[in-house]
Amino acid sequence: MDKSRQVISELISVGITEHDALVIADCIITRKSCSWVNTDPVDDKIIKDLSDLIKKNEYGIMVKVDPLPTRSKFIWDVKIL
């Protein structure tokens, strides 16, 4: 399994949707920051599990997710550390 597929699988295993996992994995592999908006639901447990995974694997990124409750959307922001 190549590095990209491995990272995507790990992200999906903690509850990240496939679309979000693809973008986050791309940020990790290319070492580029990225932001996007979507409607895939995210909760505190997913964010905590994602944070734990990032630390465990030393991915060197920071992920911030801000809800837009009036529009049922989430703003994702991935920064390279």
Secondary structure as UniProt FT lines:
FT   HELIX           3..13
FT   TURN            14..15
FT   HELIX           18..30
FT   STRAND          34..38
FT   HELIX           44..56
FT   TURN            57..58
FT   STRAND          61..68
FT   TURN            69..72
FT   STRAND          73..80
//
